[in-house]
Amino acid sequence: MPVDYIELLDAAAHPLSLVSAYDIANSGAEHQRRIDCVLKKSKGRGSAILMDSGNYEGFWKGGQAWDVHQFHAMCRTYEHHLCFCYDNQEPRGTAEAISEEVVTSVLRDQEHAIGTVIPIVHGPTELLPAATRKAAEQLYPVLLAVPERALGEGIVARTRSVRKIRRALDELGFYCPLHLLGTGNPLSIIAYAMAGADSFDGLEWCQTVVDHKTGMLFHFQQWDFFREQTEWGTNGVLPYIQSALMHNLKFYGQFMQELRGALKSDTAKEFLERYFLAERAKTILSAIEGGD
């Protein structure tokens, strides 16, 4: 249940949490009470809370109706620092039209949200650089988000897209951080960060188990191969799945800290080669540097 993951993040004193307005709205009254309690506790402790509009779930699950008014009811009630705007998953038109719709959505949602509303830019891959720049130059956002799936078909194409978006955003007179939605694979995170992305969110941490040595993801049942990598595999404090999730959280915390350090110290290439085989590293570096 969503509340269980939120409570686990709080128990782990994780510095970041992403909650879904859709999941909160579709939880029972007791679970909503627990979510409200834990979000207030996490925020009070200093953890950053991001709220997703839930439009992704409403769009793709095709179940219970979900609209902007339901989202507004959640983002005016439950604690968060940042929330993603209620986005149009399939915008049409030019980069100008896409950006104008994004700006309108952000301004509308900001009237209801406790926290700061973050723009999400969808659209054809080739329009994303111009659309993100046009939206950012009007909103001056603290963060601008793009879904990973909109960047292209494979990691090479997506890495190139990130590079193009970063170059477009760098034409602004201020630095606009780029957030990628749905990116939780450590290897992808390295590539996209080197290409110019700044932050990421994904469900991999709670759907797979990570090998700390390689950054590769596996099914939960294969955690037995890696459980000696952290104390959570041997201390018996939590049940199997919860222990595996703590194992994952420990990895991501350390991994992101080391990646940031590598980017700052200009040793990102060495960090990449630590996780990628030589030929794969060469492919990613070529995409980052603009090769075909």
N, C-alpha and C positions, 0 to 999 in steps of 0.2 A: 504494500500500500504506500502511496506517496508520503504519508505522514511518517512512516518508518524510516525512509531515506532522509527526510528532513531532520528527524530526531537523531539519526546516526551522525549526520554532518555536525550537528550541534554538540553531541557528546564527544566527537573527535576534535572539537574546537577548531574546525576547518575555517580558514579565513574567508572563504567565498561559498555562497550557496545560490543556486538557481531554483526558483519555484515556479510552478505553472499556475496561472490564474484559472485555467480550465480544470486542472486537477483539484484545486481548492474548492471550486464551485461544485464539483461533482463528488465531493467527499461528504460523508454523513456529519451530522451536527457535532458529535463527540470528536471526530477527527478534525473538524474545523476548529474546535476549541483548542485541541492540542497543537495544531499548526499555528494558530494565533499566539499561543503561549511560547512556543519554541522560537518563532520569528522575533518576538519581542526580546526574548532572552539573548538570542544570537546578536541582534542589533545592539543591545545594551553592552555586550561584551566586546563589540568592535568588529564583528564579522560583516563583510559586505554582502548585501542581499540583492539579487537581481530577480525581477519578476518577468516571466514570459507572458505574453498576451493570451496564450492558449489558442491562438488562431490556427497554428500548425495542426494541433490535435483536432480542432473542430473541422478543419479543411480536409485532412487526410483520413481521419477515423470515420467520418460520415455518420456518426451516431447522433447523440443528442445535439439539438440545435445550439449554436454558440454565436453570439453576436457582440457587437461593440458595447452595448449597454450592460451586458453581463460582465464583460471585462472591466468596465468602469466601476461597477459595484465592488469588484474585488480589489482594484488598485486604489480605491479610496478608503478601503477598510483594513487591508493587511499590510504589515510593515514591509518596506523595501527602501533601498537607496536609489536604485535605477530600475526602470521597467521598459521593456521593448514595446514599441507602438503596435497598435492593432493594424497589421499590415495587409495589403492586397497581395495575395500569393501569385496572381497571374496578371500583372499590369500590362497594358498595351500602349502603343504609341511611341513617341520619340523619347530621347533621354530627358528633354525638357518636361514633357508631360509626366513621365515617371517621377521625376524629382518634385514637381509641383504637388503631385498626389501625396508623396511622402511628407512634404512640409505641412500640408493640410492635416494629415493624420496625426502628426506629432503635436501640432498646436491644439488640435481638438482633444487629444488624450491628456495633454498636460493640464487641462482645466479640471481633471478629475483625479489625477495621480498624486499620491503622497510624495513620491520621489521624482527624480528627473527622467523624462521620457527620452528613450534612445531611438533614433530612426533606423528602420530596416529597409534596405533597398533591394527589390527584386527586379527581374527583367532579363531580357536576352543577354547572354554573356558579353557580346560585343558592345552593348550599351552601358554596361556597369561602370566603366571608368568615368565616362562623362556624367552619368546619372548620379553617381556618388559625389562627384566634385560639385555639381550644381546644387544638390541637396545640402551638402556641408557648408557651402559658401553663404547659404541663406540662414542656416540654423546654428552655426558655430557649435556643433554638438561636442559633449565631453567624450563621446564614443559614437561610431557609426557602424552598423552591422550589415553583413551580407551573408546569405546562406551558402554554405560550402557547395551544395548541390547545384547552385546557379553558376559556378565558376568553370564548368566544363565537364568532360567525361572521365578523364583520368587524372592522376596526380601531377603529371607533367603539364597538361593543359591548365589545371587548376592553379598550379604554382605560377605559371606565366600570367594567368588572370590576376592573381594577387599582386604580382609585380606591376602590372599595368595600372591597377587601381591605386596602388601606393604612389606611383609616379603622378597620376592625376591628382590625388589628394595633396601631394607635395607642391603642387602649383599654387595652392592657397597660401595666404599670408600668415597662417598659423598651422600648428601640427594637429592633425585630426587622427586619433587612434582608430584603427580598423579592427573590428571584432568579427570573427567567423562563427556563424551559428552551425551547430551540428558537427563540430570538429573535436573529437576526443582521442583519435588515434595518435600516439606519441610520434610516430614517424612522420605523419602528415603535419603535425604541429611544428616539427623542426623545419620542414621544407617551407611551410607558409610563413613562419616567423622570420626565416632568413630572407624571404621574398618581400616582407614588409608588413605582415599582419602583427597585431599587438596582443590580442586576447582571443580566447576560444571557450566554447562550451560544447559539451557532448554527453552522451549517456554511457559511453564505454566503461566508465569507472564503476557503474552499477550493473552492467550487462555482461562483462567479460572479466578475466583476470589477467594481469600484466606480469610478464617476465621482467624483473628489474634489470637484468643484464642486457637484454636485447631490445626492450621496449615493445616487443611483440605481444599481441593479445590472444588469449586462449579461452576455451570454454571453462566454466567454473569447475567442472569435474577434473580438469587438468591442473588445478591449483596444487595438487599433491606434488607436482614436479618442481614447484617454486616456493613451497610454504616455508622452507628453511631460510628464505631470504629476509624475513622479518620475524619479530617476536610473536606476531599474531598467528603464525603457523604452528607455534609450539606451546603458547602459554595457556591455552584452553579456557580463556576468559569468556569468549563469545562463541556462539554456534558457528558452524562451518561457513555459511554464506556471509554472515556479518564479519567474521574474521577475514575472509577474502576481500571484502570491501575495505576494511581498514588497511589491509596489505596494499590495496590499490591507492588509497588516499595518501599513504606514506610515500609511495612512488611518485605520484603526481606532484606532491608538495616539493619534494627534493628535485625532481626532474625539471620543473618550471623554474626553480631557483637557479639551477645550474645552467639552463638554457639562457636565462636573462644575463647571467654572468658571462657566458660565452659571447653573447651579442655585444655586450658592453666592452669586453676586452679584445674584441676582434679575433676571437678564436672559434667562431661558429663553424668554420670548415672542419676543424678538428673534432668538434662536438658531433657534427653530422657523420663523420667517418667512424666515430665510435659506435654508431647504431646501424649504419648502412654498409653493406658490402661495397667493395671498391667500384664496381661497374654501376651499381645503383646510385652511389654517391655522385659519380661523374654525371649521370643522367640528370639528377636533381640540380647540381651546380650549373649545368648547361642551361636548364630551364630558368634558373634564377638570374643568370648572367645574360639571358636573352638569346641563347642559341636555339636552334631547331633540332 
